Amino acid sequence: MGELLEKVEKYWDKRADGYCQVNLSELNSFKREAWINLINQYAPKIRKRKLKVLDIGTGPGFFAIIMASCGYEVTAVDYTETMLQRAKNNAGVYRDNITFKRMDAHRLEFQDNTFDLIITRNLTWNLERPQEAYREWHRVLTEGGKLLNFDANWYLHVHDAEKRKEYEQDRRNTLEKNFEDHYTSTNTEAMEAIARNLPLSREHRPAWDAKELLKIGFKKIMIDTEIGAKVWDEEELVNYGSTPMFMVAGEK
């Protein structure tokens, strides 16, 4: 394990309980149906068998659970053992419909052409070698399979002065509206220290991702930079005003 990957794992291990609560709240809100509708809009149409879904960086299991509730065959992987335990507990009645595995997103232990759909959220910015991970994800997709990656320029502000100003304005806006600040409630200093050394903290995305996915061999790229408007509540929209969630999707 690389030193940076170890730091990322330790950070998320400590955040497992808090992040778990966030996911459980999502499961009991409008977000559950919003995400199901959004993902199914792009998912490949498969006949005569179940859609095979891989959730990479499942965390406490939100995507895996909602996909299992659609009747799909779901595999969920995460590098952090604590997150996988939370995901198994959260899955409830869907636990037997999800295969949970501890795995490094850069090196997937699956055969080529295994999954029809790969979904991932807030993972790629954590990766030490994102191009390598994208190549792996392309490898395990079936022909015509789709990758749906939901992420944001979460820590661009550690390198970009203008983004830092926008980030600080988000903090003031959050305070003015009397919302919980999602940054000050976590160990921001620890994550910023890690983020400075992560390659995607320097990139302007999703333009970077689209270029890389085409290089790797994805045939068709789709981008939506307004995902937050569909799946975030008002508190999130204010907290993350300068870091809107995007979707970058690729078809093999």
Secondary structure, DSSP 8 states (H G I E B T S, - for coil): --HHHHHHHHHHHHTHHHHHHHHHHHHTSTHHHHHHHHHHHHS----SS--EEEEET-TTSHHHHHHHTTT-EEEEEES-HHHHHHHHHHHGGGGGGEEEEE-BTTB--S-TT-EEEEEEES-GGG-SSHHHHHHHHHHHEEEEEEEEEEE--TTGGGT-HHHHHHHHHHHHHHHHTT---TTTTS-HHHHHHHHTTSGGGSS-TTHHHHHHHHHHT-SEEEEES-THHHH--HHHHHHTTTS--EEEEEE-
